[in-house]
Amino acid sequence: MRSEWLVSKTQAESDTAVIATMYPQATEAGAEVLKRGGNAVDAAVAAGFAVGVVEPFNSGLGGIAVLVCYDHGTGETHVFDGTGVLPGAIKPDQFTIADRESRSGIYGWPMVEGDVNNTGYLTPAVPGMPGCLLDAHERFGRLPRRDVLEPAIGYAEDGYPIDWYVALGMAVNQTRLQQFPESKRTYFRPDGSCYRCAMLGVEGDVFRQPDLARSLRLLAEQGAEVFYRGEIAERIAEDMAANGGLLRYEDLAGYEVRYSKGGISGQYRDYEIVGGLDNTGFPTVMQALNLLEGFDLAGLGQGSVEELHLIAEAQRAAFTDRFAYLGDADAVPVPLDGMLSKSYADVRRRDIDRAHATIGTPAGDPWAFDPKALGAPLAPAGGGDSQTTHLTVIDKDRNMVSLLSTLGLHFGSAVVARDTGIVLNNGTMWFNPVPGSVNSIAPGRRAMTAGAPIIVLRDGEPVMTVGSPGGRRVISSILHTIINVLDHRMGPQDAVSTVRVHSEDETTVVDARLAPETMGALRDRGHRLDVREETFSTTYFGRPNAVVVDPDTGRLQGGVNALKPALAIGL
């Protein structure tokens, strides 16, 4: 018998409002805005800008974002798509393939010479995060822009104490960051050593970002215009040109946030599931839910062998279709309506064997169920992980927000634009460097993200807002969380903390906490298990957070990841 970690967090509850983010200072920023009379959008925008300062490796001004908000007063849902767009100067064959058989990067694309599609000045797409958050705030926020940006400016200018999580994030990325003088100046001490947290009797450092504070202050004063067509845009463009980058002033000036009233939605049992647009993880979550709707998961029991098997198989089928068909719908034909149709789910469900894992099943044919019927797909897209942050909030009026924000890899491209403090995303990592696939590189093409900000309604009333960091593992973690809440009536803290499985190919990744007899039963069904132990430093699974309206009492409940500094606050 071995001793073992028993790590947990309590559930935050309130009759007024709850906000949950991946980092304490960001949650505090959003909570303070709520206390001042701000609504859910105000709180989400404040926390979104703040978390890019205090958790700098996962998100920030140089990244992308997608925000889904529900206005309880009107019963309307709104989606703001701030995903990145590739520069106009990029070429389909921009990168030289070093070895088509070897794979590199978190998406497992064919290896590129010098890894320049993941790191450096050739990788950034146009950042959409500032435009996304500020557009949402302008339309639906209640407080002045200066007020919601004030916490982020304070954290950047005055600094905040480095903890183990940020110190670790900086340390493990030092090889990439120290290739670039401005990044080294921004994220390391003057002597080039890492910032340290308090440990073994040694006091920790306070991390300040004065250049970033200046950029944030410009945004507070002038809005998104300064980022895309003003001083910040000019500085980014100048630095890119000086270092052989592809991102130009014209790319920034021409960028537009995509706005959708209603977003994409589907039905799961008695619930309406609403999420981001076609270039997010939402279609894959929804397709898996459509497949699982044909089974009595509540009757099988949470975490049972039968349930885990079905969830793994539904994921495998949905991911196979995702890799084959999903891309920028403005650039390539995408059978989205077919993929999300109940009729297609009925057909695709026949491929799920309740007794055996189905390995190597090809993608289905959603075109047969799509009214556009535009033709055959291109080559498969592939997929991978990324480093992301997510936050969720419900306010006193029962407005809801689900917001994802990411740089791509940790610290994105690892390039900080000179005199801005802004680390830029590595947008090309989301694209296949080999021409000819549904998700290959092309000028102006919009990135695909696995992030899936989702809200859940029942009869037009709020039920839950949920999302997760974790790249492709976002999809499986959100799927488990939704099932845990809707089918198994769990509170959000328990729902985000259960053992999960992730299956996108021939392997089924399982949490090491799973009982040995359950693992054995899954192996007996033909699952090829990859057992992973999630720890404080690893990210083998998604790290969801959720705010739920208790169906019996109407009380708000918030749940967050137990192994990271994530925090939920109930007011």
N, C-alpha and C positions, 0 to 999 in steps of 0.2 A: 504494500500500500504506500503510495507516494503522497506527500503533501502537494497541494495545488493552489494556484491563484484563484481567488474568488473575488472578481472585480465587478462592481455594479455601480449604478447611479440611481438615485431616486427620481421619481417622476415629478416634474413641475406642474402645478395646478393653479387655476385661477378662475374666478367668475368674470373677470374683466378682459384680460389679454394675455397671450403667451407668445414668446419669440424664442426660437432655437437656432443657434448657429454653430459653426465648427470651432469658434475661439471665444474665450470669455469676454475680452474687450469689445468684440463686435456685438455680442449679445447685450452687453451693458449699454453700448451706443444706441442700439435699437430700442431698448427698454426706456432709456432716458427720453428719447423722442416721443414714445408713446405717453410717458408721464406729462410731457409738455402739451399734449393734446393732438399729437400727430396721429395719422391713421396707419393702416398696415403698409401702404406703399411708402409713406415717409419713413417708417421704421426699417423696412427692408432696404431702402436706398441708403439710409444712414449706415446700417450694418454692412451692406454690400461694399461701400467705399471703405469703411473702417477695417473690414477683414482683409482687404487687399493691402493694407498697411501693416497689420500686426501678424498676418500669416502670409508673408510676401512670396513664398514659393508656390502657392496654389492659385492665386488670383491677383488681380490688380488692374490699373488703368490700361496697361498694354495687352490685356486679354480679351476674352469674349464673354458674353453673358446671354442668358435667356430668362425672361421674367414672365410668369403667369400670375394674373391677379383676378380676383372675383369680387365684384361690387355687389354687396348684399342688397343695397338699396334698389338697384335696377335689375338684379338677377343676371347680370351680364358678366362674361369672362373675357379677358383681354390678354393677348400674347404679344410680347415685345421680343423680337429675335435680333439679338446683337451678335450673331456669329460672324466670324471673320471671312473676308473676301480676299482671294489671292491677287497680288499686284498685276497691273496690266502688262508689265514688262516680262513677266515670267513666261517660259516656253514649256510646251508639253514634254520636251526632252531635256529639261533644264539640268537634270542630274545624271551623271554618268554611273551606270550600274556596275559595281565592282564584281558582284557574283550573284547571279540569279538564283542559285541554289541556297546560298547562305542568307539568313534573315537577320535583321537588325532593328533597333528601335522597339518601342512598345507596341507597335502595330504589326510587327513581323513582316514588313515589306522587304523585297529584295535589297540587299546591302548596297548602299551608295558610297562611292569613293569619298573618304574623309568624313563620312557621317554628316555632310553639310546640309542634308534635308532635315536634320534634327537640331543642330546647334549652329549658331552664327548668323551673319547678316543676310544670308539668302533665304532664311526660313520665315520671317514674319509675314502674316496676313494683316490686313487692315484691322486694328483693334475695334471691337464693337461694344465693349463694356461701358465706356462712358456715355455713348449715345443711347444705349439701351436703358440704363438706369435713369438718366436725366430726361429722356422722352417719357418714360412712365411717370416720373415725378411731376413733370410739367402738366401732364394730362389729369393725373388722379391724386397727386399729393396735396396736402393741406397747409403745411408749414413752408416758410421761405426756403429757397435753395441753400442759402448760407447756413441756416440752422441745421439742415440734415447733413451738410458736409463738415460742420464744425468738429464733431468727434474725430473724424479721420485726420483732419488738419492738425488737431491737438496731438494725436498719437505720433504723427510723422515729425512734427516740430519739437515737441517736448520729449518725445521718446517714450519707451515702455520697457520694463525689465524683461530681458531675454529669459525664457524658460527652457526646459529640456527639449521641448518639441521644436521650437524655432532653432535652437542651437544645433540640434541634430539635423534639421532640414538644411541649414547652411553648410554644416560640415560635410555631409555626404555629397553635396553638389559643388564642392570647392574646385574640383578639377575642371569642370566646365566653366564656372564663373571666373576663375582666375586667368582664363585665356584672354579676357577682355579688360583693359585697364579701367574703364568706367564702372564695370561690374565689380571689379576687385575693390575699387575705391568706395563703392556704395555698401557692399555687404561684408567687408572685412576691416579689421583694425588697420591703422596706418602702417604697422609693420608687416601686414599681410596675414597675420594669424586670425583664427576664427574667434568671433564673439563667443563668450562662455556664459553658461547659466550658473546659478549658485550651486555649489557642489563641494562636498568634503571640507566644509569650513571656509571655502573661498567665496567671496561675494560675487554675484553675477553682474554682467554688464547691462547698461541701459542703451538701447539701440535707437538712434535718431536718424531721420532721413530728411534733411533740410531741403534738398532739391525737390523731392516728392511733395513736401509741404507747400512749396511755391507753386507747383503744378496744380495741386488740389485747390489752392487759394484762387488761382486763375479760373478754374472751373466754377468755383463758388461765385465769383464775381461776374463772369461772362458766359457761363453755360457751355454746352457742348460745342458751340461755334469756335471757341478758342482751341479746342482739341483738333478739330477737323479742318479748319480754315484760318486759324489764327497763329499765335505765337508758338504754341506747343507743336502744331503741325509743321511749322517751319523748322523747328529744332530737330524733330524726328527726321524729316526729309533731308536736312543738311547732314546729319550724322550718318544716315544710310548712304547718301551719295559719297561721302568722304571715305567710306569703308567698303564700297562695292556692293551695297545692298540693292534690292530691287524695289522696295517700297518708296513711292514718290509722293510729293505733295498732291499731285492730281488724284492719286488713289485715295488719300485721306479726304480730300475735298469732295470727291464724288460718292462717298460712302453714305448709305441710307439704312437706318434701322427698319426691318420689316415689321409691320404692325398688322395684327389680325384680330378682329372682333369675333370671339368664339373659339378661335384656335381649332384644334382637331379634337374630336371627342368620340367616345364609344360607350357602350352599355355593358356593365358587368353585373349580372343578376339584377338587383333593384337599384343599382347605383350608376350615376353618370360619371365617367372618368374623363377629365379634360386635361390636356397637356400642351406641350410645345408643338412646333410645326414638323414638316416632313423630314427635316435634317437633324432631328434630335433622336434620343432613345425612346421617345414616347410610342411611335408605331410598333416597336418590338415588344414593349411592355404590353400594349393593348392587344397585339396579336396573341401573345402567350396567355393573357387573360381570356380571350375568346376561346382558345383551345381548352383551357382548364374549366371553363363554364360548363362543359359537358360532363363534369364529374362532381360528385358530392364530397367536396373536400372536408367540410365540417363533419360529415359522418365518418370519414377516414381517420380523423384525429390529427391535431397539430404535431408535426414532426414524425409521423408514422412512416414506416418504410414505403407504404403505398403512396402516401402523399408526396414524399420526397422524390420517389421515382417519377410520378406524373409531372411534378414541377420541372424536374431535370429534362424530361422528354419534351415538354412544351417549350422550354427554353431552346433546346437543340433545334427544334423545327423552326422556331421564330428567328433564331440567329442565322440559320441556313438561308432563309429567305432574305433577311437583312443584308447579308453579305452579297447576295446575288442581285438584288434589285434597288436598294436604296442609295440615292445620291442627290445632288443638287437638281431638284425638279425643274428649275429654270434652264438647265443645261442638257439634261438627259431625260429620256422618258422613264417615269417611275409609276408602277401600278399601285399607287397608294390605296385607292378606294378598294381595289381588289384584295389587297393584303389585309385590310381591316374589315372586310365583309363577313357577316356571320355565315353566309353560304360557303365561302371559301374555308372558314374555320371548320365547318362540318365535314368538308372533304378532307382537309389536311389532318383532322383528328383521327381519320382512319389509319394514318401511318403510325399512330401511337399504340404500341403493344403494352397492355397492362401488366404483362408478366415478364417482358424482356426489354432490355435497352436496345434501341434501334440505332445502330452505328452505321454511318455512311449513307443515310438516306439523302437523296438529292433534293434540291429546292423544289418547291411546288410550282404551280402555274397560276399565279394570281391574275395574270392578264385575262384569263378566261372569265374572271368575275369583275373586271374593271371596265366601266363604260367607255373609257378613253380608248382602250384596245389599240395602243400605238405600236405594238410590235414586240419583237423579241428583245430580251435584255442584252446588255453588253457583258463583257467578262466580269467575274465577281469582284466585289469591292475589297473584301478583307475586313479586318477590324483590329482593335487593340485597347489598351488601357491608357488613361491619362490622369493627371493630378488636378483635382477640382475642389471647389468648396461649394457648400449648399446651405441655404437658410430657409426657414419657414416661419410664418407669423399669422396669427389671427387676432384682430383687434376687438374692441368693445362693441362695435357695430356688426361684428361677424364678417367683416371683409377679410379675405385671405390672400396671401402671397406665397408663391414658391419660386425661389430664385437660385439659379446655378451660375457660377462664374469660374473661369479656368484660364490658365496660361498655356495649357497643353501639357508638356513635360513639367517637372519641377523647375521653376524659374524660366519656363518657356524656352526661348532661344538662347538664354543666358546672356543676352545683350541688353545693357541699359543704355538708352538713348542719352547722349551727352547733355548734361546740365538740366535734365528733366526728372531724374530719379525713377524713371518709368522703365521697368523691365518688359521687353516685348515678347509676345507669344511666338511659338514656333509652328505657325499654321500649316506649313508644308508637311508636317509629320502626319496630318490627318489624311493625306492623299497618297495614292499609289504612285511611286515614282516611275513606274513603267506605263507608257501611254496605252490607251485602248480599253481601260476598264470603266465601269460606271462611276468610279470615284478617282479617276486619274487627274493629274495636274493640268490646269488650263487657266488662262488669264480670266480674272473676274469670277472664278467659280467659288461658290460659298461652301464653307467647311461643314462636314458632318460631325456631330458630337453625340456621344452616348448619353450625355446628360439628359435627364428627363424630369423637369419640374412638373408636378402633377397636383391637381386639386380634385377632390371627390365630393359630389353632391348627391342628395337624395330628395326627390320631389322639389328640386330647386333650393334646398336648404343645405348649408355647409356641413360636411362630415369630417373632412380631413384635408390637410395640405402636407405633402411629403416630397422628399427628394434625397439625393445622396451624392457624395463624391465617390470616385472609384473607377472611372473609365467604363469599360464594358460591364464591370461588376456592378455598376449602378443599376443596370436593368434587372439583374437577378435579385439584388437587395431590395429594390422597390417592389418587385413582384412578391417577394416573401412578406414584406411589411403590409402591403395592401391585403393580401390573403389573411394574414394574422389578425388584422383589425376587422375586416368585413366578414370573413368566414368564421373566425375563431373568437371574435369579440374580445380581443386582447386590448389592453391599454397600450399607448404608443411606446412607453419605455420597454415593456416586455416585448412588444412587436418588433422593435429594431434590434433587440438583443439576442434573438433566437439563433440557433444553429442554421446555417444556410448551405445550399448547394448551388453551384454555377456550372452550366453545361452549354458550351457553344460549338463544340467540335466532338471529337471522339472520346474526349476525356471528361469526366465529371469531377470537378473540384469540390471537396467536402471539408467542412470545418473539423479540426481534430477533436473538438468537444463531442462530436457525434459518438454515441455508444458503440462499442466494438461489435455487438451483435447486429446493430443496424447497418454498420459498414459491411459486415459479412453478408447480410441479406441483399444489399445493393450489388455486391460483387456477384452473388448467386444469380442475380437478374441480368448480368452481363455488363454492368457498369465498370469502366476502367477508372478506378478512383485515384485521384491525386489529393492526398491528405495534407492539409495546410493548417498550421497552428498560428492563429492571429495573435500578435503581441502588441505592445505599445508602439513599436517602431515599424511594423509591417503593414502592408495594405493589400493583403490577398483577397479581401472581400470588400464590398461597398460599405460605407459608413453612414447609413441613413439617419436623418432626423425627421420628426413629424410632429405636428400639432393636430389634435383630434378633439372634436366636440363629443362629449360623452352622450350617448343616445338616450340614457335614462334621466340624467340630471341637467344636461345642457352645459355642464362645467367643462372648461378647456383644460386639456392635458398635453404636456410636451415631453417628448423622449429624444435622447441623443446617444451617440456612441459612447460606450463606457471606457474605451481604451485610449481615447484622445482627449484633449482639453475642451471638447465640445461642451456647451452649456445651454440649458433652457432656463428662462426666467418667466415666472408668472407674476403679473402685477396685482 
